[in-house]
Amino acid sequence: MKLLTTAALAALAAALAAPASAEVQRYSVIFGGKNVGHLNADVQGAQTAIDYDFKNNGRGPTMKESIRLDANGLPTAWDITGATTFGSKVEEHFARKGGAATWTDSTGKGSAAVKGPAVYVAQSGSPWSTGLYARAILKAGGTTIPALPGGTLKLTRGEALTVNGDGGQLQVTRYDLGGIDTSPETILMDADGEMFAAVSPRFVIVRAGYEGEAERLKTLAAKWSTDRFVDIQKKVAHHYEAPVRIRNVRVFDPKTQALTQPVSVIVSGNRIAAVEPLDEPATKGEVTIDGAGGTLVAGMYEMHAHTGQESALLNLIAGVTTMRDMGNDNAVLAKLIERIDNGIIAGPRIVRAGFVEGKSPYSANNGILVNSEQEAIDAVRWYAARDFWSIKSYNSMNPAWIPAMVKEAHRLGLKVQGHVPAFATADQMVEDGFDELTHINQFMLQWVIKPTEDTRTLFRLTALKRLPGLDLNSERVQHSINLVAEKHVPMDVTLGIHENLLLNRDGQVPRGAADYFSHMPIGTQRGLKQAWIDTSAPGDDAAYRGAYDKIVQTIRMLNDKGVMIVPGTDTGGSFTYHRELELYQTVGMTAPQILKRATWDMAHYLGQDQRLGSIEKGKLADFFLVPGDPTKDLKAIKHIAMVVKDGVFYYPEEVYPEFGIEPFAPAPKVTPSSQVTPRS
């Protein structure tokens, strides 16, 4: 990556200064190799109308935008209406007259006195807006521009590419735009300064007629993202050649669910060499880390991830050293695991669930899509041959195929879990052999919906507003709860995602984000203060709040019956993983029980407890350090000073600034081996 040269600036500025003509810029949204929507920009001189709509997995944003630009390419008026991915209404407006700027978004109303160039960053703008910001920076002749409501946008130029499509061969240039959220956005721009594509490792928005380039661009986006994380890894991963003695720490023992007396933990290579009394003398040549009376906890397990490179690193420094990936692009995930395992980038150990989905207009475009029972069986065999841990079935699966899938998976040593297929029930899936259920709503919907109602759409979420009137002591409900208890079927409840879905409201800091909100970049803060669902209809606000209460009561009943609550988020983990664990206190679990569940219990569940899950001699060095005592206050796990994974040491204080995040705890004092004098 490099900053723009004078010649490049001059050429682009000339192109951008050319008179604007009327045109409709059309783009296709490509996810999983499938066209799932569109982005159309009708440019009429200084005025642009945007139509943005895509649906993957039965959901996605629907937005209309009207933008007016001044001679410098800066918005003077911007109106956005529509709905977000989960259906919350969007009503966003921006206006600038002279030096006065005003706006309204989900966080409320704002204003600023503006001197000189500054660009409003839309909260709900389509990816076309990234091209707008880039053009404004280029037109201003620099690489940065002040942003409203705050922060600074920075544009970095990458390599040039040749692309081919119906419009002929084009030369496009990569640009990264950062400064607002935790990671930059990557776009490709043509010689006229117009956006050709917005790219990421997961999906691509590309100019119509050039859809054939989508897979190549997604692959390039993965490479560019990897380059960034390779650079970060070089800066923040600490490999100590000598043994490392972590002094004056108390260790959480999952067997007793208590802390030990102060001890020293010695790491040699990637293993725990010893756990020794505090007064045990050091040996010659050791590195010493002062634990300052803090607590060491074994690495935690995020059991519902859809892993990317950013979430891998952020989870690692949040104390998550193992993740179960519950559905991904199989080829992308394989490369990610390879890079992590080889130490090229940082991330947790990844356990894979093989995603199998039926083909329908509402399909999620991950993993393997199947159209028959035999194809479903073949998918199971494909995953088994590649050492996946389990099979995850999804919404569009034909329920009639489940028994055959389960039989084949069990024959090959794989577990089966997942969503409840549309037009089936959770009870049916348990009877058909599911080893685990995914999401508490998938379990509870059977009590409040009709057999003919379709859960492949957002209805599987909006139908939750029927829950407040449900009698949890009814025979129907108790039958389901007793069924999973008697068959010992664990449940990946993802309580935190339901808290966000049902309780988040526009303009309010979500209660689950209160402890980290102020540490985040401004763009992330604005996003956090945006509701997920539409609660504007009479009675809906109270109904959704009541639904959350009913969900908590149900999970408490399950926990009381001995059903294993599996800790996972489906929201990216890291900060939301900490919140997921914190919420388990509301369903009857104590802080020590939760720590045990997040560490040793999950290691045992995945068959890894011989080498992970606790801090003991001979086990792999996977653990984290917090200043406080998480057995007394679980919030202590949010203030992590150090993470060790496979014997490599990371200090979150060094990592978070790479994402524009303010650290939560200082790094411990490290004394190099040459400065350590063994006690005689």
Secondary structure, 3 states (H helix, E strand, C coil): CECCCHHHHHHHHHHHHCCCCCEEEEEEEEECCEEEEEEEEEEECCEEEEEEEECECCECCEEEEEEEECCCCCEEEEEEEEECCCCCEEEEEEEEECCEEEEEECCEEEEEECCCCCEECCCCCCCHHHHHHHHHHHHCCCCEEEEECCCEEEEEEEEEEEECCCCCCEEEEEEEEECCCCCCEEEEEECCCCEEEEECCCEEEEECCCHHHHHHHHHHHHHHHHHHHHHHHHHHCECCCCCEEEEEEEEEECCCCEECCCEEEEEECCEEEEEEECCCCCCCCCEEEECCCCEEEECEEEEEECCCHHHHHHHHCCCEEEEEECCCCHHHHHHHHHHHHCCCCCCCEEEEEEEEEECCCCCCCCCEEECCHHHHHHHHHHHHCCCCCEEEECCCCCHHHHHHHHHHHHHCCCEEEECCCCCCCHHHHHHCCCCEEECHHHHHHHHCCCCCCCCCCCHHHHHHHHHHHCCCCCHHHHHHHHHHHHCCCCEECCHHHHHHHHHCCCCCCCHHHCCCHHHCCHHHHHHHCCCCCCCCCCCHHHHHHHHHHHHHHHHHHHHHCCCCECCCCCCCCCHHHHHHHHHHHHHCCCHHHHHHHHHHHHHHHCCCCCCCCCCCCCCECCEEEECCCCCCCHHHHHCCCEEEECCEEECHHHHHHHHCCCCCCCCCEEECHHHCCCCC
